[in-house]
């Protein structure tokens, strides 16, 4: 049995927990022997609507019979160890975040693996759900200002800027709403599903579609100003990194491990860089997707790729400053001195911003489908597949606090607004946390 293409398999799987969990299993089994690679295909077939527990039983039970070859027995043992999420142990609580408010934004991701992360613009929080509704909430109290049904299935967004709230759909339809009132201002069509939030700047809305194309749309009326195309590999993870704008440059990561800087107004290529170089003989082994969001700080772009590396690149030239071999599909966060990343096994790393040296690594969340990190105050924060939110000490990586936002997965990085932390769960809840009580 051949392994299913991961992007296609997860589009068919309606269970966000299963889809998210399988990414981690597939990532680690990809570097195992052929028997283990075949195991991924079997697990994908079993995973239709399964929970993490049922998937784990399926992985470990496939070869549980007396006729196992030594190779199959070794693969079963390895899969059992790899698939089991780490148990959450006790720790010394050194931080006590306060839940300030919680608001429902519909059905969330509707059980799909979608990064519908909330965004902030002019003191308002914007969030979207798969069934098409977009919401505007007050930052203080989470009171609903407006909601609008886009009449689409939202799979990417929202992106904000220049008075717009922009979302992309499963069918490649782009909808731009008024940030003030929620009214539909224009609609546009791109060539395939949109899985990342659009970026808005200098009168241009930049949209990345799942077929490897990037579009520059006019922010005023949605007409196409330019397009850029890259070939999509045969096999890729489900997801896309969101475009990031810095001045007049927009940067995009692709499924082939390439990072590209484009002129925002014209769409012409300014520079390219390799973040991940395909290695191995099979398509699965050669996957090097840049799926996590890119982060810009002080003229430097930080980016990680699956089965590739974490690196720092000059925004203007694309010149590499340093790289560190870490496999990640969830994105990075930047603090005062460190870059933080969740790897494909769920471990959280702190890396020195200046040279790429490892400061610490926290492995207590292994196999828990850890979200991309966020930095708030003296803590780095991640979510997991059971809806837990974990605060780690920035300097040491030790656990400092833990709260459960919901029983559904936290897929996207928390949103930080000064000392506030907003967590969006796949179940459609946005929860705001404040700092320790005085």
Secondary structure, DSSP 8 states (H G I E B T S, - for coil): -----HHHHHHH---HHHHHHHHHHHHHHTTS-HHHHHHHHHHHHHTTT--HHHHHHHHHHTT-STT--HHHHHHHHHHHHHHS-------------EEEEEEE-TTTTTTS------EEETTEEEEE-TTSEEEEEETTT--EEEEEE-SS-EEEEEEEETTEEEEEETTSEEEEEETTT--EEEEEE-SS---S--EEETTEEEEE-TTSEEEEEETTT--EEEEEE----SS--S-----EEETTEEEEE-TTSEEEEEETTT--EEEEEES----SSSTTTT-----SB-EEETTEEEEEBTTS-EEEEETTT--EEEEE--B-SSBEEE-SSEEEEE-TTS-EEEEETTT--EEEEE-TTTTS-----EEETTEEEEE-TTSEEEEEETTT--EEEEEE--SS---S--EEETTEEEEE-TTSEEEEEE----
